[in-house]
Amino acid sequence: MSEDEIRRELVRIAVSEIGKKNIASTSVKPDVDFDGGEALEVLVVLKPDAPSISGETYTSFLLRSYDFL
């Protein structure tokens, strides 16, 4: 799977969990984890007027992203 396909799917997961109207921007880029292995940095920036994200929503986003990867 290409980097672009991975990025699109992670953004799709974020939008489905948080809502497109609440997201200002997203970024997914390659990174290195604490052991020197491959990793991804996923950044979701919320709009200033977005409601607070619950722990349940955050956890669901993380688990769905992890399952995808």
C-alpha positions as CSV (number, residue, x, y, z in Angstrom):
1,M,0.0,0.0,0.0
2,S,1.4,3.4,-0.9
3,E,2.0,6.2,1.5
4,D,-0.8,8.2,-0.2
5,E,-3.3,5.4,0.3
6,I,-2.3,5.1,3.9
7,R,-2.7,8.8,4.4
8,R,-6.1,8.9,2.8
9,E,-7.4,6.0,4.9
10,L,-6.2,7.5,8.2
11,V,-7.8,10.9,7.3
12,R,-11.0,9.0,6.4
13,I,-11.0,7.3,9.8
14,A,-10.4,10.7,11.5
15,V,-13.2,12.3,9.6
16,S,-15.6,9.5,10.4
17,E,-14.7,9.6,14.2
18,I,-14.4,13.3,14.7
19,G,-16.5,14.8,11.9
20,K,-15.3,16.8,8.9
21,K,-16.8,20.1,10.2
22,N,-14.6,19.8,13.3
23,I,-11.2,19.2,11.6
24,A,-9.1,22.2,10.5
25,S,-6.3,20.1,8.9
26,T,-4.6,16.7,9.0
27,S,-1.1,15.5,8.4
28,V,0.4,12.0,8.1
29,K,4.1,11.6,7.6
30,P,6.8,9.0,8.1
31,D,8.7,9.0,11.3
32,V,10.9,6.9,13.5
33,D,9.8,5.2,16.7
34,F,11.8,5.1,20.0
35,D,13.5,1.8,18.8
36,G,14.5,3.3,15.5
37,G,11.8,1.4,13.6
38,E,9.4,2.8,11.0
39,A,6.5,4.9,12.4
40,L,3.9,7.4,11.2
41,E,3.2,10.7,12.8
42,V,-0.5,11.4,12.5
43,L,-1.7,15.0,13.4
44,V,-5.3,16.0,13.4
45,V,-5.9,19.7,14.1
46,L,-9.3,20.6,15.4
47,K,-11.1,23.9,14.6
48,P,-11.3,26.4,17.5
49,D,-15.1,26.0,17.7
50,A,-15.0,22.2,17.7
51,P,-16.5,20.5,20.7
52,S,-14.1,18.6,23.1
53,I,-13.2,15.1,21.9
54,S,-14.2,12.4,24.4
55,G,-11.8,9.8,25.5
56,E,-14.0,7.2,23.9
57,T,-13.8,9.0,20.5
58,Y,-10.0,9.4,20.8
59,T,-9.6,5.7,21.7
60,S,-11.8,4.6,18.9
61,F,-9.8,6.6,16.4
62,L,-6.5,5.1,17.7
63,L,-7.9,1.6,17.7
64,R,-9.3,1.9,14.2
65,S,-6.1,3.4,12.9
66,Y,-4.0,0.6,14.6
67,D,-6.3,-2.1,13.1
68,F,-5.9,-0.6,9.6
69,L,-2.2,-0.4,9.8
